[in-house]
Amino acid sequence: MARRFLICGGCGFIGSSFVEHLWLKYPDSEIIVLDVLTYAGSLDNLGELHTESRLQFLEADICDIGALPGLEDVQFDLVVNFAAETHVDRSLYYTSDFVRTNVLGTDSLLSFCRKTDSPILQISTDEVYGPARENETFGETAALNPSSPYAASKASADLLVMAAIKTFGQKAAIVRTSNNYGPRQFPEKLIPYFIYLARQGKPLPVYGDGKQQRSWLYVDDFCSALLRVVDDFPTGEILNIGATREYTNLEVVRQLTTILECETPVNHVADRPAHDRRYRIDSRKFEQRYGGINERDLSDGLRQTVAWYQSHPEIFDRLRTQDVANFRDKHYHNRT
């Protein structure tokens, strides 16, 4: 049966990967990708898909979705919201941008979905739970305790979705995931940025002692898991989809430099404010409903990631824009 999907933020890192997975699983579907194409979004992320007849691209802001001609009365089988400002470091300087997109944008999208009677899946993050103590994991009922402006904006968006479910009986659900990595991620994020620096033999700036712990999930593994909720939509539910193994930032850096076969030095720089030491989410609720998460080993995922960036060096040209230069000047000035 033909289905109609709206993917917001579908030209970003995770969004474009999900569009590709959706395209392959539902060959008769119609997919509308909506993206405002900020510095981190690019039509190049969709590859040749954006020229296909059953995929339509709309360059638009989710804050304005209610006023877009042609969409006002369209009912979708599912709306998935990847649209977000996501870089924690940037949220320290451009907080209002994060509030606008992540909070007001989600509110606008919820209103649109109520009007069109379309179910909505909100993509969120493990950072809304805040820092986890050693051996502590957070299930979906854990209190929200965000540290950064980014995490606070995502937690606020989640609360809006939860309120819409309770107040309006809205067909909505939330998925929270751990750090995703892989091809097409904007190269100011840790893994691609360090690949960029290492290729030039430049020092790798690691915050503080580098012992902050994260769980890393390859983007294709996350998207494969996410596809399972499309047919069996968990209305009213929150689901964690996280990686099982943890690594310190230094361990990730060492694996990268080994794969790249370089001896690039690590430069320990001043830590950023409110840098959480550890995140950890419990995915048992998802696994009990949909089965286990197929998670590749970090070393294998990093090798695939490095290979992709090495074969697509043009993506690093995106770091040469004035926007990125302005941010780096703000963030790294007097930090080393």
N, C-alpha and C positions, 0 to 999 in steps of 0.2 A: 504494500500500500504506500502510495506517495505521501511524503510528509513534508512539512514546512518548518524550517528552523531559522531563528534569528540569533546570530552570534555577535554579541557586542564586545568590542576589543579584539576582533578576530584577525587583526593584522599585527598583533603583538606576539610575544614569544610563545606563551602557552596557548593563547587563543588560536594562532595560526596552525599549531600542531594539532589541536583538537578539530579544527575545520577539516584538515587532511584525513584524520581518522573517521570523522563523520561522513565525509564524502565517500570513502571506501566502503563503509558499512551499509550505507543507505543509498544505493546507486540510483534510485528513482526519486530521491528527495530534492526539494528546492531549498537552497541555503542562501540567506541574506546575511552578508557580513557588514556590520556597521562599525566604523572606526574613524576617529577624528584625525588620525595620523600625526600624533605628537612626535617628538624626537625619537621615541622608542618604538613607534609603529611604522611599518613600511609595507607597501603592496608587494615588494620583493619577497616578503615572508610567505605569501600565498603561491609563489611560483607561477606556473601556468594555469592554476585553478581559476585565477581571477578572469581569465578569458573564456572560461566555459559557460555555456548558455544557462545551465541550471544553477549557477552561482552568480548572485548579484552583489555588487559592492556599492555601499553608500558612504560617502565621506561626510560624517556628521557627528555631533556631540550628543551623548546620551542625555545630557541635561536638556536638550531641545527635541527629544524624540517625539513628544506629544504633538509637535507642530510640523512634523515631516509629512509632506504630501504623499499620498499613496499608502501610508502605513496606518493611518488613523483608525481604519476599520478592519485591519488584517488580523485574523486569529492565527496564532502559531501553535504548532504541536509542542514546541518548547523554545523558550528564550533562555540563553545562557549568558551570564554577565561576567566576562573577563575584564571589562573595561575598568582600568584603575591606574592611578599613579602608584608605583610600587617600590621605588628606590628609597630605602630608609634614610640614607645619607641626605638625599635631596629634601626629604620631609623636614629636616632641621632648618632649612632656609626658605622653603616655598610651601609653608603649611597650608595657606589658603587654597593653593592648587589641589592639594590632597583632599581638603574638605569639600571643595567644589565637585571634583570628579567622583570621589569615593563615597561621599555622603549624599550630597544633593543629586548627583547623577543616579545613584541607586534609588533614591526617593522618586525621581522622575520616571525611572524604568518601572518601578512598582506600580505607579499610577497608570502608566501605559498598559501594563499587563492586566490590571483590574478592568480597565475600560474594554480591552479586547478579549478578555477571558482567556489569557494565555498563561500557562504555567511558567514559572521562572526558577532557574537554578543559579544561586549566587555563589561565586567562587571566592573563597576567603582563605585565610592563612593561619598557621599555628601560632603566629605572633600575637594574636588577640588574647591568648591565655597568659601571656607574660612569661617570665623566667621560671623554669622548673628546677627544683632542687635535685641533687644527686639521687638517682633511683626513683624519682617522681615522674609520673606520666599523667597527662590530662585527657580525660574522657570528655564527651560532648556536653556534659552537664556541669563541667568545672566553671568556676567564676571567671569572668573576663577581667584581665588585669594588664592592659597594654602599657608599654613603656614609651615607645616612640610616637611622634605625631602620625606616622604611617599606620602603625598598629592601632592607634586610637581611632583613626578614620575608618579602618576596616571593621573594628569592633562596633563602631557607631552604625555602619551599614548593616552589619549582622543584626543589630538590635532593631533597626527599622524593618528588616525582613521578618523577624520574629513577631514584632508588633502587628505587622500586616496579616500574618497568619492568624493571630489571636483576635484581632479587631474585625477584620473583614472576611475571615475564612479563606484567605488568599491561597491559591495553589502555588506554593513556594517551598523551596528547600535550600539548605546551605551545605556546601562541601568545604572543609578546611584541609589544607595540604601543607606538607613540609617543604623545605627548599627544593625547587625544581631546577634542573640544569640540563644542558644539551644544546643542539644546534639552534641557531637563529636568535639566541638571547642577545639583547642589546649589550654591546661590549664595554659598558662601564660597570657591569656587575662583576662580582669577584672572579669567577672562573674565566670568562672570556677576557676580562681586563688583564688578568695575570698572564694569560696566553699571549696577549698583545705585547705586554711589557717584556716577557721572557724572550719573545722572538727578536726583540731589539737589544737584548742583553742588559736591560735596565733593572734596577733593584725592585723587589716586590714589597710594597708597603703593607705590612701586617699590623692590624690594630693591637695595641697593648702586648700581652705575652703570647697572643695567638692561640690560647687554649680554650677559646669559646667553642662549645660543642654544637654541631648541627647534624640533622639527618637529611641526607641528599637523595632525592628521588628523580631518576631520569625522566624527562618530560614525556616520552612515548609511553613509559610505564604508567605514569599518572593518567594520561589521556585514555589509555586502554581500560584502566579501572573506571574512569569517569563515564565511558560509554555504557557501562552496565546499568547506570541509573537512568538512561534515556528511555528504555522500554519499560522499566519498572520504577517509575518516578516516585520517590519517597516523600510525598506531600507532607509538609509540616515537620520534617525531620532535619536534624543536623548530623552530618557524617564526617568523621575524620578519615583522610586517606594519606597516610604518612609512611615514610621509609622506616625500616626496622633498625638499621645500624647507625651508630653515631661516630662522627669524626671531628677532631679539632680542626680549626682553620689551618694550623701548621701541618697537620697530616695531609690535608687536601693539597696544600702548596707543595709538599714534598712529592706527592704522587704526580702532580703536574710536571714538576721539573724533571722527574725521572722519565716520564713519557716523552717529554720534549728533548731529553738528553742534553740539558744545559745546566750550567753551574751558576745560574743567576742568584745573587745574594738576596737574603731576606732583610728588609729594613723595618725594624719595629718602630712604629710611629705612635704618637699620642692616641689613646683610645677615643672613640666618639662618645658623646654623652649618653648615658642610660643604655649602654651596650649590654644586652642580656647575655649571660654566660651560657645558657643552655635552653633549648626548646625540646619538648618531647610530647608527642601525642599518641594516644591509644586508638588503633584502627579496628579493634575487635568488633565493634558494632557493624561497620561496613562488611567485614569478612564473614560475620554470621549471616548477613543477608545476601551477599553477592559472591562469597568465596574469597580465597586468598588473593593478595596483590602480587602480581608477577614483578619482582624487583631485581634488576640486574646488579651485579657487583659494582661498586663504585669504580674500581680500576678499569673494568670493561667499559663502563659508561663514559669515563673520562677519556679513554682512548678513542672512542667513537666521537666524542665532542671535539677533542684536539684535531682529529683527522678532518672533521667538517670545517673547522675554522682555518685549518691550513689549506684546504681546497677552496675556500671562499674568503680570501684575504681582503676582498673589497668591502666586506662588512665593517672593517676597522676604519674605513673612510668616514663613517658616521661619528667618529670621535673627534673629527676635525672641524665640527660646526662651532659657531660662536656660542651657542647655547651650552654645549658641553664644556667649552673652554671657560666660560663664565662660572659654571658650577665648580670645576676643578680649582679655579683660582680662589673661590670662596672657601672650599672645603679643605684643601691641603695647605693653604697659606699658614705658615707658622706651626704646622702639625708635625713636621719631621724633626 
